[in-house]
Amino acid sequence: MQTPVSADQALAQVRSGDRVYIHGGCATPTPLLAALARRAASLEDVETVALHMEGPAPHVDASLAGHLRHNALFIGPNVREAVNAGRADFTPVFLSDIPALFSQGPLPLDVALIHVSPPDAHGFCSLGVSVDVAQPAAEAARHVIAEINAQMPRSLGDAFIHQSRFDAYIETDRPVLEYAPPRLTAVHEQIGREVATLIEDGATLQMGIGAVPDAILQQLGGHKDLGIHTEMFSDGVIDLVESGVITGARKPIFTGMIVSSFVMGTRRLYDFIDDNPMVSMHPSHETNDIRAIAKHGAMVAVNSAIQVDLSGQVCADSIGSRFYSGIGGQLDFIRGAAASPQGRPIIALPSTAEGGSISRIVAELTPGAGVVTTRGDVYFVVTEHGIAALHGRSVRDRAQALLNVAAPSFREELARRAHALYGFSLQV
């Protein structure tokens, strides 16, 4: 193995016109990213590509226009302003499709900046908290530059890259970026109780990060033999593993194991996945493969939304024409769960936003809003006011069901708008 170099020395091999992948989530290689930003003034037309990233994002500073331009495959808070100001780009894409963009599609990679664990006795480093599209990116890129961090956990599964693949590397000993658990409100807790009624013993779960998923997990203490097959998970899973609720015993594939492509959470979570044979980490084209998801009986996929209109269309990536996040794996898992025997695809969201002043159940999506999950893909919509079962129901029946789970203060206006749009009357 060659000797380590400084971050600035490692980034010297980036050339003008290169496309550079940046490891995302809590695995963002912040020293390498900072060095790329320092080098930017000597470069032209370098495109950076990443899923959402935690930590600082110096590469999207307005002063670097013409030198670096970011392309977000999922928008995080630290690049949102740059995307909506027009100095960074957003590519809407299913998480399951991203690896093929690197290997055979429109985004061939020149350089991959990755963040890994120290090598084992055989020279293999683990991609740790974030395998997702990082492993395919590292395989596809012509050059790989690594941060080898003594504090990166050694996750198992299809999570490894051999040190011989590195063109250059730096060594660090720093805490991996953490994502603090959100504060749960009474609204989140009630949504959790509603969703828990849709989850059977032996079900396999997919749910993301945030207050609603955490609230759901807190309501599952009385369940038995739950499994996890997901694109990501956070700290909320650990207590259910330790209490014997999550066993994976009834999973038909990876029986007894938690399957994921990345994690975001606290050091407790990172210690939990470290060298843990129960946790199998895989690239996103494996975890989000609809065929693999559908093999799980009683697959429950829980995803969020920004708005749901009265016909059942789900906007999850923008607020009107303002891009907010991305498509991610929502439709991968919605469709996978729909194809699962006794599967239950669920959209769960608070009924209002902005302190109750805005309804998230709307007659029409805000102009410019993108449809992530079509009205034909939606089975259940859950708010703190109950469960709306939509699959196989007419638009009139859907509208009534969604009206019933909207905030009471908005129901009369929604009924009026429904009559103006569709000509039918709803019961308030």
N, C-alpha and C positions, 0 to 999 in steps of 0.2 A: 504494500500500500504506500502510495506516495505521501510525502509529508504535508501537513496542513499549511495553509497560507492565510493571509489576512483577507477580509471581505473585499477590500479594494483590489487586491491582487486577483482574487477569484473572478470578479466582475470585469476585469480587463479584457476577457475574451469575448464579451458581447460586442457585436458590430452593428453599425448603422444598417437599418433595414431588417434586423432580426425580429422574429416573433418569440417572446419570452413568456413561458408559463410560470406562474407564481403559486406555490403551494398555499392552500387556503384554510379557512376555518381557524381553529386555535393552533394550527401548525404553521401559520404564516411565518416564514423565515425572516424576521424583522431585521437582523443585521445585514443580510444579503439585499433586502429590499432598500434599506437605507443606502447601501453602497451603490446600488443601481441608480438611485436618485442623485447621488453625488456625481456619478459618471455621466449623467444625462446631457450636460452641456456640451460634451464632446461627441454626442451621437445625434443622428437624425432618423426620423421615421421608424423608431422602435415601437412595436406594439406589445403591450403586456396583456396577458390573458389569465383570468382566474375565476373561480367561484367566489363567493363572498369571503372576505378576509377580516380577521380581527386585528386590533392594534392600529398603529399609525399607518397612513397611506401617503407617504411623501411623494410618490410617483405621479399623483394626480394633481399636484400643485399647478396653478395656472401659469406659473413662470416657466414650466417645462413644455409648454405647447410647441409643437414642431420637433421636439426631441423624443418625448415619450407620449404615447396615447394608450389609455387603458380600454380594454374590451371586457366588460363584466358579463359572465355567463349566468350569474346570479348577483343581484345588487345588494351589498351590505351598506350599513350606515355611513362608513368612512369614504365611500365613493358615490353616494347617492346624489350629492349636490353637483359633483362634476358631471355625472351622466345627464342630469336634467338641465345643466348649463350648456350642454352641447360640446364640452371639451373631452368627454369620455363616451364610450359606446356601450350599448346593451344588446346582447344577442339572446333572444328568447329561444330556449331549447329544452327538451326533456333531459333530465339528468342521465337517463339511460343511454341517450344518444351521443353524449359528449365524447366519450373515448374514441368513437369512430371519426369524429371531426378531426382529431389529432392524427390518427393512423391512416385514414384514407379519404378524408373529407376536405373542407375548405380551410382548415386551420392547422396546416403542418407546422411543427415546432422546431425552432433552431436551438433554443436553450430552455432547460427546465431548472428552476430554483426550488429545491426541496429541503425538507427538514426531517431528520431521521434520528433514530437511536444509535448508540455506538454499535459497531459490528460484533457479532458473536464469534465464537471460535472458528467458524467456517467463513467468516467475512461477510455475513449477511446482516444488513441493517433493516430495521423495521420502520415503516412509515408512521407508526405510532397512532396518534389520535385521528389521523385523516388519510385514509387510503383512497377513498372515493374516485376522483379522476386523476389524482397525483401519480398513482402507479402506471396507468396508461400513458400519462404525459411523459413520465420518465422513460418509458419504453420507446416512445415515438420520437423524442427529441434527439437531435444530432449531438448535443452536448448537455451534460448534467452537472450542475454545481450544487453541492450539498452543504447544509449546516448539520454537523454531527453534534447533537446536544446530549450531554450526560444525563439530563433530566427528562428526556423524551421516553415515555413508556414503550416497552417492547410488546406491541400487540401481535397476536398470532393470526393464522389464517393465510389468505393470499395477500400478504402485507409486506413482502420483503423485496429488497433490491440489493444486489451484491456490490460491495465497495469498489470492485474493479470497473463498475459502470461510471464512476465519478471522474470527470475531467479535472475537477478541483474541488477542494472541500475546506471548510473552516471548522474549528472545534470550539464549542461553547459549553458552558455549565450554568444555565439560566432557567428559571421557572417557565414552564410551558404556559402560554396565555390561557386564562381561565374565563369562564362564563358563569356569573353568579346566578343562582336560582332566583326567579322573579317573585315578587310579592303576590300572594293570592288574595283575591277579594271574594266577597260573598257570591258575586256573579260567577266567577270562575268555579267556585266550589259547587254551585248549583248545576252548572254545565257538566261538571265531573260526575255528579250524581245521575244526571239524565243519561249520559253516554254509558255509564257503568251498567245500566239496565239492558243495554244492547250487547253486552259482552258475556259470552257463555264460558263456563268452565272448559278448559282445554283449548280455548281460542288462541290464535297467534296474532300478535299486535304489531302494528306500525303506527307510530305517532312521532311528531316532531319535537321541537323545543319551544318552551314558553310556558305561560301560566296555565293555559287550558290543558295541554298534555300532562303537566305536573298535577293539576287538580284531578284529572281522570285517574292517574296512577294511585293517588291517595285514597280513592274510593274502591280499590280492588283488593283490599286486605282480606276479604272473605272468599275470594275466588280460589280455584284450584288448578294447578297444572297449566298455567298460562305460558305461552311461548313468545319469543321476540324474533321477528324477521323484519328489518327496517332499514332505512337509509341512514338513520342516526338515532342516538339516544343520549340521555343526560342522567344526572344524579338520581332522578326519581325512580329509576329501575332498581337501584342497589338494594333499597329496603325490602322490596318485594322478592328479590333473590334471597336475601338473608333470612326472610321469614318463611321461605318455602312456597310462596305463591307462584313465582316464576321458576319453572323447572324445565320447560321445553319437552316434557316427557311424551307429549302427544304429537309432536311435530313429525311429519313424515320424512323430511330431509333435515340434515343437521340436528338430529334428535338430541335433546338435552343441551343444545347450544344456543347462545344469543348470536344472531347474525346481523352485522351492520357494516356500513361503509365509512362512517366517521362518528366521532363523539365530540360533544362540547359540554364542559362543565367545570367542576372544581378539581382540586388535587385529589380529593377522595375518589372521584371517578377515574382519574388517570391511574391511581394506585390499584383500583379494582380491575382495570383491563390489563395491567402490566403482567405479562407472562401467565395469563389466566386461560387455561384450555377451554373454559366454558364460553369464552368470547372469541368468535371467529370473524375477522375483519376482511372485507372483500371490496374490489372495485365496484363502482356504481352500475356498470353494465351487467354485473352479476347479481347484486342485491336487488336492482330495480327491473330485472327481467320479468315481464308479466307472466311468462310461463312458469318461472320458479315461484313467484308469489302465489299463483293460482293453485299450486300443488298443496298448499296448506288448507286443511279443512277449517271452516269458521275463521277465515282471515278477516280481521277487523282493521281497516285503514282509517285513521282519523287525521284529517287535514283541516287547515284554517282557510279563512276567506276575508277579504276586505268588504265585499258586497255580495249579496245574492238577490237577484231580481225575482219577481213574482212568477216567472216561468221556470225558474230553477237555474238560470245561468250563474256561474260563479266567477267573479273577478278576484284574483288572488295576487296579482303582480303589479298593479298600478292603482293610483288614486286619480281617477279620470285619466288625463293624458300624462300625468306625472308618474314616471316609472318609480316603483318602490322596492321591489324584490326580484322575483323571477318565477319561472314555471317550476323549476326544481323537479322533485319526484312526485308531485301531487297526482298527476294523471296516471303515471306508471302504477302507483299503488291503488288508486281508485279503480282502474280497470282490472288490475290483478285480483283485488278483493272481489269485484263483481263476478269474476270467472271462477272464484273459489267455491267449493260446495259449502253452503250456508254462510258465505262471505257477506260482510257488511261494510260497504263504503260509506263513510260519514264525513260530512262537513260540519265542523263545530265552531261557533263564534258567539261572542256577546252580541246581543240584539242592537246595541247602540255604541256610538263612539263619542269622543269629546264630551265626557261627563254627562252623557245621556241626551245631548242636544242634536245628535244626528242618528237617524236610523240606518242600520246596516242591512236590513231587509228593505229593498227599494222596489218601486214599481218598474223603473227602468234603470239600467246601469248608467252611471255618470258618463256623459259624452267623452270619448277617448279611452274609456276603460277597456281592458282586454279580457276576453273570456278565456280562462285557463281550463276550466272544466265545463263541458257543454251541458245543456239541460238534459240531454239524453244519457249522460253518465252519472247524474246525481241520484242517489238512493235515499239518503237520510240527511236532513239539515237539523242541527240541534242548537238551540240557544238556551238561556236560563229559563225560558218560558215553556220549554217542552221539545218534543220531537215531531218533525214534519216528515212523513214518509211519502216520497215523491215518485218512486220508480213505477212506471206503468200507469200513471195517473194523468188525466187530462190537464190542460193548462188551467182550466177553471178550478179543478180540484186541488191542483198544486198551489194556486194562488190563495185558496182558502186555507190550506194547511200552513202555508208560510205566513199568512196574516195572523194565524193563531199563535205563532211563536215569535211574532214581532213584539216590540215594546208596546204596551197598551196605549200609550199616549200618541202613537203614530198610526194606529189601526184605522181610524176613520179616514184619515187622509189617504192611506194606502187603498182603502176600499173605493174612494172616489176616483183615484187615478186608475185603478183596475177597470172601473166601469167606463171611463173615458177611453182607455186603450183597447179594451177587449169587448166591451158591450155587455158584460155580465155583472151581476150583483153579488157581493160577498156579505156574509153575516159578520157583523162586528161584535 
